[in-house]
Amino acid sequence: MELSDVTLREGDQMPGREFTTEQKIQAVRELDDLGVPYIQPVFPVTGEKDRTVLAELAGTTDAEIIALARALSSDIELALDGGADIVEVFLSVSDRHLEHLLGKSRREMETMLVDAVDYVTDHGGIPHVTLADAFRTDVNDLVRIFELLTDPPVVTLADSVGVRTPSSTRHFLKELESNGVNLGRVGVHFHDDLGCATANALTAYEMGVAKADASIAGLGERAGNSVLEEVIAACAVDFDDSLGIHEEALVPTCRRVLETVDESYDERKAVLGSKTAEHESGIHTAAMLSDPATLEPFDPTRFGGERQLWFGAPTGTGAARWLLERAGVAADKNTVAAYLDALAERGPLNLDDALQLATHQFGES
């Protein structure tokens, strides 16, 4: 499975957000250096800003730059004229969306979609397709669309309202596959309204899909999208597959991108947050000093993060003895007790400061 980053397009559509041209370009450069194979930063029809971003990026990245377009020749022309590597044509396909959003019959929608893809290919472009609300569309209707669309290498199924869970995602993809759809052509795009977007993307990975959309810190409309850094870390840890991403640059890059676009994240955000690898509990720190893997799912430095051990009132005798010995101080019973009192008074201290306290206060003068 390959990743398509949608941070800059989805994030820019969030209420109250408006990323600048410079922010988008700088963030794309960071994502490109990280090794993300597809980046979808723009929807050119929305305005001059995205068209400028596209023109500035054209031909300058290792990543394939994707421009989003409705199934309209005018949208597609803007994407092609801007130099997009891939034009991602999207159209609603569920009965509900056909009635309430498009006002089209299913056959009219299919004609629009085929014509749009043909327009891209006839003008020398590479088409990808996103089927909006696909996960609430009858499987037989989707099978027909796949049969009609022979040119696009990837057809993405969007869970546009975030209604799927891992179980129903697996069942849906299995049903498609059993009806002749090659999952090696399928992409997925999940929203997090039920809190399942990242788990759904991992389920799709296990099913063998070609591509998954994801965004840093899950930035996106409503509850957001599958979380880029979580998908990468989970695949690396659980499946030994880093998805072609430079693991050691993951956390620093994601943090820089968020800083670039003036977005914040919680300090306890999985993978990304600075407090996700902090330990202070007496039992925890003692174990962590001997073997960090005792209480961590992965070494945070693997993805460019950091581990922080804190010592203070909760610190136990085992950790205190280890610290004293590490500092070259004889760890007899009285010294350990005195050191624990000093930690309680001065703490919480990080590892370096705790060792310094041991050396200065209890070391030989």
Protein Blocks (a to p, Z undefined) as FASTA:
>chain_A
ZZddfklmmmmmpghiacdfklmmmmmmmmmmnopabdcfbcfklomklmmmmmmmgopa
fbdcdddddfbfklmmmmmmnopabdcddddfbfklmmmmnopafklmmmmmmmmmmmmm
mnopacddddehklmccfklmmmmmmmmmmbmbdcdddfkopacfklmmmmmmmmmmnop
afklpccdddfklopmmmmmmmmmmnopabdcddehhiaehjbpadfklmmmmmmmmnop
gghpafklmmmmmmmmmmmnopacdfklghkamklmgcfbfklmmmmmmommlmpcbdfk
lnopacdddddfklcfklmmmmmmmnopacdfklmmmmmmmmmmmmccdfklmmmmmmmm
mmcZZ
